[in-house]
Amino acid sequence: MSRSLLSQLDDVSRREFAAYAAKTFLGVGLLPLVGGSLLGKEKPADGMTSVKGTAKNVIYLYMSGGMTHLDTLDPKPGTETGGPVRAIDTSAGGIRISEYLPQLARQADKIAIVRSLSSTQGAHDRGQYLMRTSYTQRGTIRHPSMGAWVLKLSGRKNQSLPGNVRIGGDSRHPGAGFMEAEFSPLPIGDPAAGLQNSQLRCTTQQQFDKRIGLSGQLDSEFRTRFNQKQVRSYTDAYDDAIRLMSSQELEAFNIYRESEATRNAYGDDPFGQGCLLARRLVENDVRFVEVTLGGWDTHQSNFVRVPERTEILDRALATLLDDLSNRGLLKETLVVLATEFGRTPTINQNAGRDHYPKAFSGLLAGGGVRSGCVHGATDAKGAEVAEGLIEPANFNATIATALGLPLKQIVKSASRRPFTVANKAEPISELFSS
């Protein structure tokens, strides 16, 4: 294909051609998705505010489907709405959580539970979008998720590895939203498989370098003529992919560098192994890692399905907190547990709980956040927030504050509309020591 013909291709066709060329001509498969990105580049922001927390990185554990607060972090034993679930004592005196979380109970002195979350969105997609972005979902714009904000406002620490990684979940994730594609999370499907298609195949390093050089010549006229934001983002991501393939730090993605005992401690399942991978990544200065555990949409058989989910969560989260603490990483790593809404206090005819955005729970640990405490409360039935109501934007403002991000700094979309990291919300200030 001649340069003149290449210059006539539109942007989508150009990217499709480049992807095809990389697979066949270069012999590699590690490429960003169309419209997405592999790595984020460091772009520190001006006007940084004073740091209230000590976090440098975030491990964001997302409970997809709507985790029931009444059967996990906010049990109501002995009540009709509480069901058969008992509350147990924890290592944080006076705080009790569900009997389904016995290992987490022993780590409760490391956590802050938020029992007063409340949302306006009772549908999964809209609830997840609001929790991850602080903004209501609209058809005219896509807002950035917290990982993209972290990179945009405070930059990337490790220049060889992605700054934003997503383990599990699906394509409905808001990603970088209206921001440059370079801030998008790198998706990892199977945490035990490492970073797939990242090794040279069917070619020597010398052959690969020659092909890269020829590809650069082929691209040069197009990049010069169409020096647009999307073209630059794709070129940057392409260069990052090539650099990553030759980096020794790729071993951060290999959880088999851990002992068998450590891997087993996290749990032999994608979520547990994803938490282990997340620990390895933040240990190597990856700024934001999200790990998803689905299956919380318990309209039926709530008291059968929740113990199955909590067994996975309990083991992985408790091990993660203990592991980070023992390695001296908890002070600089904020661990977040979030979900889109809770479940109804009323138990339905199918022994299940339905969607309930009015009241639910989340969790924060490390990163300078106060530990062994609870913010907010629901009433005796778990139906209403009785004290300290917190919206998703406030929760995200708390994450941003732990990282020292400037809450008031404006970033404009392509249409020049102004946005801030947590939609102008205030953080939960009491969770930070004065």
N, C-alpha and C positions, 0 to 999 in steps of 0.2 A: 504494500500500500504506500503510495507516494505521500510526501509531506503536504503537497497541495490538496490531495484528497482528504488527508487527516484534518486539515484546517477547516474543511467544510462540514465536519461532523458536529452535531449539537453536543451539549454537555453530557447527556445520558449515554448517547452512543459512544462518546469518547471514553467514558469510564468503563463501559461494557467491553470495548476493544482492549483497554489496558488490562482489565481483569483476565480476559482470554489470553492476551499475550503473556502475562505473567505465568499462567498455568502451563502454556505450551512452549513458549519461547525461552522463559527463564527457568522452568522446571520447578517452580515453588507454588505453594498454595496459601501462604500466610498473607492475606490481603484484607483490607477493610471492606465492610459491606458498602454497597452503593448508598450514598447519603450518610454513611457512618464514618467512624474513625477507629484507628487502632490505638494510637497513643495520644496523650495530651502534652503540649509543649509548655515549658515554664513561662508564665507571664505574670509576674507579681503585680499586684494592684497597688495603686496609690491610695493614700488616706487610710491606712490600716489603723484600727482602733486598738486600744490597750487590751492585752489578753487577760481574760478572767479565768479561763481554764488553762490546762497544760497540754491539750491534745494536739498532736501533729498529724495523726491518721485516724480514720474511722473504719470500724467493722460494723456494718449495718445489716442486722438480721431481720429479714422481712417475712412475717407470717401471713402468707397469701390465703385469702378466703374469709378472713374475719375471725381472729382468735377470740374465743370466749373468755371474757374477763372473770366471770363468776366461777370458772372451773380451773383457773390458773393463778393470777396475781391478786385477785380480789374476791376470795371465797366468802360465802355467806352461810356457814354451816348452821343447821338447825332451823332453816327457813324453807318455806315452800319453793321459793325461787332458787335457792341454793342447791336443790336436788340432793343426791346422796353423797356429795363430795365433802370430805372432812378438811379442816384446816390444821396445819402442823406448825410447830415452833421453828424458828430459824436461828442462825448464828447472830442475827441482829435482834437483840432483845426487844420484845414487844411487837415485832412484826411477824405475822403469820401468813403463809401462802398455802396453796392447794397441796394436798397429799400426793398429787400426781407429779410434783416437782421436788422430790426428796434431796437430790444432789444439789440443786440450785439453793435449797434451804440452807445447806451447809456453806454456801458462798454468799449468803445474803448480806453479810457485813461489807461486801464489796459493791453493792448495788444501790441505786435509787429507783424506787418504784413510783410511777406516775399513775394514780388511780382515778384521775379526773379528766381524761381526754374526752372530747366531744366533737362530733363532726356533723356537717349538714348533708353529707352524701351517703345514701344507703344502698347504692348500686356498686358492685365490685370495681368496675373500671374507673368510675368517677371517684370513688373513695380512695383507691390506690393512687390515682393521679394527684389528688389533693394532698395526701400524706407525703408523697415523694417530692412535690413541687411547691407546696403552700398556696397554690392557686387553683381556682375552679376550672375544670376542663371546658374549653371552648373550641368551636370549629375553626376559628379564624387564626389561632396561634397555638404553638406548642411551647410550653414552658420548660425550662431546664430542671432536671432533678438535682438533688443535693450534691452528688458527686461532681457534676459539671460546675456547679457554683464554687466548690472547693478549689478546683483547678483554675478556674477563671480568676478568682479573687486572691489566691495565695500561691499558685504555681505548683509545679511538679518538683519533687525532691530528687528522685532518681531519674537521670536522663536516659538510662538504658531500658527501663521498664515502663509499662503503661502507668499512668497516674490514677486511673479509674477503671475498676474491673467489676463485672457482674457475673456471679456464679449461679446458674439456674435461672428460673423465671422464664418469661416469654418476650416476644417482640413488641408487646404493647407498652413496654417500659418507655417513659418519656425521654430518656437519654439526655442529650445535650440541648434538646428543645430548639429555641431560636439561636442559640450560641453556635460558634464555629464547630464543625464536626470533630475537630481535634480534642474536644472535651468529652466526647461520648465514651461510655464504658465499653471496654473490651469484653464481649460475651464469652463465657466459658461454660460449655454444656456439661461435661463430665470432669469433676475436679481430680479424679484419679488418673485421667488420661494425659494430664499435663497440657502444654500449649501445642496443639496438634498442627501438623503441616509447617513446622518451624525449622525443619532441617532440609539441607540441600539434597535433592534426589536426582539421580541419573546425570550428574554433572560434577566436575571438579570445581574447586574454588576459582582456579584460573579461568575456566570456561564461564563460570557464573559472572565473574567480574567483567569479562569481555562482553557478555550479553547485556549486563547492566549499562556499560558504557554505550553500546549500540542503541539500547533503548532510550538512553538520555539524549542522544543525538536526534533520534526520531521524534522525541517529545519537544525538543527545544523551540521549534518554530511555533507549535501550538501554544505553549506556555507564554511565549512572548506576545503573541497576537491576542490571546484571550486571558489576560492577567486579571482574572476575576476571583472572587472569594472562594467559590466552590472548586475552581481549578487549583488554587493554591492549597486548599485544605486537602484535596486528594493527593497532590504532589507531596505535601508534608507527610501525610500518613503513609504513602508509598515509601518514602525515604526512611521513615521510622521503622517500617516493617523490615526493610533490608538491614538496617542497623541492629535491630533486635535479634535477627537471625544469627548474627555473628557475636552476640554478647554472651559472655560466660554466665551472666546473671539470669539467663533462662532457667537455670537450675532451681530458681525460686519456685517455679511452677511444678517441680517434681516432688510430690509428697512422699515418694518412696525413699527419699533421702532421710526420712524420719524413721525411728525404730518401729518395729512391729507393735511394741507395747504402746507407744504414743499413738499410732494410727488406730489401734483397737480402743484406746481410751476415748477417742472422739466419737466412735460408733461406726460400724461398717455399713454406712448408707451415704447417699450423695450429700445430704445436709451436713452430717458430721465431718465427712472428708472435706467438704467445702469450707467449714470453719477452720479446719487444720490448714488448708491452703491459704485461707485469709490471714491466719497468723503468720505464715511464712512470707506472705506478700508484704504485710505491714512491717515485718522485721527487715524487709529489704526496701523500705521507704516508699511503698505504694500508698498513695494518699487516702483512697476511698475504695473499700471492697464491700459489695453487697452480696449476701448469701440468702437465697429464698428457700423457705420450707412451705409447701402448699398443703392442701387437704383440710383446711380449717372451716370449710363451708358445711357445718354440721346440722343441716336441716333434719336429718334423720339419725337415729342411734347416736346421739351426742355423747352418751356416757360409755359407749363402746369405742367410738372413733377418737374422742379426745385423749383417752389414755394412750392410744397408739401414737398420736402426734406428740404428746408431752414426753413420752419415753425417749423419742428421738431428740426433741428440743432439750430436755433436762440434761441428758448425758453430754451433748455437744456443748451447750452453753456453760455448764458448770466446769467442764474440762478446759474450755477456752479461757474462762476467767482465771482459773487456777494456773494454767500454763503461762498466760500473759504476766500474771503476778510473780510467778517464780522466776521468770526471765527478766524481770524489771521493766516490762513493756507496758504495764497497765497505766502508768502515769501519763504516757504519751499517746496512748491508744484509747479512743472513746468507743465503747461497745454500746450499740443501740439495738433495742428490740422494739419493732413497730408492726402495726397491722392497720387495715383500713377502717375497721369498726369492731364492736363487740357482738355479743349474741343476746337475744332476748331473755329477760328474767323469766318470762313465761315459758314453760316447757310445752311444746306442741303435742298434738296427738300421735306423732311419729317418734316420740321420745327424743325430739331434737330441739334445737334453738335456732331461731331465724335471725335475719340481719338486724343490727341494733346500733346505729351510729350515735345515739344520744349519750351513751356512757361506755367507756372501755379503758384499757390499761396499756401502758408501755413501760419501758425500762431503760435506764442509762447506767453505765458503769465506767470508771476510769476517767482519764482525760481531765482531771481536776474537779470532777463533779463530786459533791458530797456523797458519802457512802453510808449504808446502813440506815436509810431513811425512806420516808414515804411522803410524796407531795399529793395533796388533795384527797378527797374521799367521795364515795357514793353513799346513798341512803341505805337503810337496812335491807332493802330488797335488791340493791344493785341496779336500780332503774333510773335514778336521777343523780346528777352530780350535785352533791351537797356542799362541797367546799373546794375552792381553788380551781375553777374550770379552766381547762387548757385546750385550745384548738390546735389542729395540726401545724399551723404557721408558728404558734408559740413553741411547740415542740421542736420544730426545725430551727427557730431562732436560738433555742438552747444549745442545739448541736453546733450552730455557727459560733455562738459565744464561747463554747468550749474550745473551738479551734482559733479563736481570735479573729474571726472574719468581720469586716466592717458591715454592720447591719444596715446602714443608711446609704451605702455606696450604690449609685444608680448604674445599671447596665441597660443599654437601649437595644430593642429588637430591630429587625430590618425596617420596620415601619416607623422607627424612631420613638416608640412608646417606652417609657421608663419602667424598670422593674428593679426590685431589691431581692436579696437572698431569701428572706422570709416574709415577703409581702408586708413590710413595715411592722411586723409583730414584735412584741417584747418577749424576751426569754424568761424562763423560770429563775429569777435572780436568786431565790433562796437556796438554790442548789449549788451556789458558788460561795466559797468562803470569802469573807470580807478582807 
